Amino acid sequence: DCFLSRFRQFVESRSTAGTKAIYNDTYKKVVKFTAGNESLTFDEIDVEWLTSFDKFLSKTMKSQNSKSIHFRNIRAVFNAAIDDEITTKYPFRKFKISSEETEKRSLTVEQLRTFLNADLEPWMERYRDVFMLLFTLCGINIIDLCHLKEETNGRIVYRRAKTHKLYSIKVEPEAKRLILRNRGKDWLLNIMDNYGKSQDFNRRLKRGLDAIVEHINERVPVKERLPRISSYWARHTWATLASDI
């Protein structure tokens, strides 16, 4: 079976626009590497092919982790093809997907307290509330947070958009307070009442968090200044602090 046609089918089966965009980027790079060879088969993609593709990516991509995303995407297509009995070939038994240690993206307890207790301008409080909801709801993804519909018996139950895995999270008092303050009309939160797409709000959230950090850093000693953060920091902070308990 043609690898590229199966890749296109796999991309279309993804549920979110962001995930599709990531896989489409890999697809375009494979097409460029193979000069659009539509007859490329799974059997042709062996360790030698993957090694050559790695060298091809290295010409324009310096980050090993960025390259690794493309190899994981190719591997996912292979895994799906094996499940569908399209191929038995699996070059990733011998080809190791390398990665580099990433920059720390979690706040310490002290930094989290600084962020939480800072006196902010009124418009900034909304973005702090969302960040803290991401944190208090066990590192929920921003897309999933935006699309929550209801709270049931003191729990948030949802399927993650990216993986379809089912989650059930207890709503602790702090999360409950934040939800009530940002209650939505048609959604659990008012984010989607005001924004057509979660991506639109996520861009505003990023700018809002940048403004909050700048606001805080102008008012605290140098040693207490916060790093530049994003919604991902809430997830990583929760995971890091939870593992230390």
Stockholm file with secondary structure:
# STOCKHOLM 1.0

chainA/1-245         DCFLSRFRQFVESRSTAGTKAIYNDTYKKVVKFTAGNESLTFDEIDVEWLTSFDKFLSKTMKSQNSKSIHFRNIRAVFNAAIDDEITTKYPFRKFKISSEETEKRSLTVEQLRTFLNADLEPWMERYRDVFMLLFTLCGINIIDLCHLKEETNGRIVYRRAKTHKLYSIKVEPEAKRLILRNRGKDWLLNIMDNYGKSQDFNRRLKRGLDAIVEHINERVPVKERLPRISSYWARHTWATLASDI
#=GR chainA/1-245 SS CBHHHHHHHHHHTCSSHHHHHHHHHHHHHHHHHTTSCTTCBTTTCCHHHHHHHHHHHHTTCCCHHHHHHHHHHHHHHHHHHHHTTSCCCCGGGTSCCCCCCCCCCCCCHHHHHHHHHCCCCHHHHHHHHHHHHHHHTTTCCHHHHHTCCCCBTTEEEEECTTTCCEEEEECCHHHHHHHHHTBCSSSSBTHHHHCSCHHHHHHHHHHHHHHHHHHHHTTSCGGGCCCCCCHHHHHHHHHHHHHTC
#=GC SS_cons         CBHHHHHHHHHHTCSSHHHHHHHHHHHHHHHHHTTSCTTCBTTTCCHHHHHHHHHHHHTTCCCHHHHHHHHHHHHHHHHHHHHTTSCCCCGGGTSCCCCCCCCCCCCCHHHHHHHHHCCCCHHHHHHHHHHHHHHHTTTCCHHHHHTCCCCBTTEEEEECTTTCCEEEEECCHHHHHHHHHTBCSSSSBTHHHHCSCHHHHHHHHHHHHHHHHHHHHTTSCGGGCCCCCCHHHHHHHHHHHHHTC
//
